[in-house]
């Protein structure tokens, strides 16, 4: 299933970041995938990616976070969500193919 990176949240966003990080993840049909890394939730996991990739963050309009890296821009309700969406967009463009189980 294709989804816009701007719409990625929760397990789907964590899955996409994990794939960008080179982790091979298979989800058997009908099973729920629970991420072991929650990049868009925990600074200990998403923060190193932000630092390594040089993702710039700023608050836009007082309620939305904006992230920039490599000519890509993403927004989100939190800095980690914006940054991880931006990271995925920089690696895979503005749409990604995710397993149906993550929709």
N, C-alpha and C positions, 0 to 999 in steps of 0.2 A: 504494500500500500504506500503510495507517495503522499508525503505531507510537507507543507512549507516549513522551513526552519523557524519562521516567525511564529508558528503555531505549536512548536514542540514544547511539551511540559512533562513533568513527572518522570515515570519510567521510560517513556519514549525519548525524552531528552537525555537522560542518563545513558540509555542504550546507544544513542547516536554518538555521544561523547566517547563512550568506551570503544566504539568501533573506530573513531578517529584516532584514539590512542593506540590502536593496533590490537585490541583485545578481540579474540574470536569468541563470539557468543552464539550459541544455538538454542533455540527455544522450541521444544517439542510441541507439536500441534495440541491445542487445548490446555496448555499449561500456563500458569501465571509466572511471569519472570519478575523476581524481586532483585533489584540491583544491589550488589555488594558495595559499589561505589556510588555515592549520591553527589555527583559533581555540582549539581545546581542547587544543592541544599547545604552542604558543609564546606566551609572555607578551607578546611584542611585538605579537601580533595580537589575542589575547583580552583582554589587560590594559586597553587603551583602552576597550573595551566595558564592562568591569567598572567602570572609573572614571566613564565618561560616564553609565551607567545607575544608578550608586549601588548596585551589587550588594554586599550584605554577606556575608562569608565567615567561617566558624569551623569548627574541628575538632570533630567530634562523636564521643565515645567513643574517641578516640585513633586511629581508623583510617578514619573516613569524614568527608568534607567536606560541609558544609551551606551552601547559598546562599539568600539572601532578596532579593526585590525586588518592589515593587508588589503585595504580598499573595500572592505565589507563593513556594514553597519547593521546592528540589531538592537531591538528594544525589548524591555521586559519589566515586570513589576518589582524585581529585585536585581541587584547588581550581578549576582551569580547567574540568574536565568538569562539576563541580557548577554553576559559574557560567554556563556556556554552556547547559546544560540549563535552568537557571532563566530565562535570557534568552529562550530559545525558548518556554518555557511561558508567560512573561509576555506574549509577542506572539501566540502561537497556541493557548493553552490546553494541556491535558495530552495531546493527541494531535495528530500532524501527518501529513500525506500526503507520503510521499517516493517517489521513483521506485523501481521494482522492482530496478533495477540496483544500488541502494545497500543492499539488505537484508543 
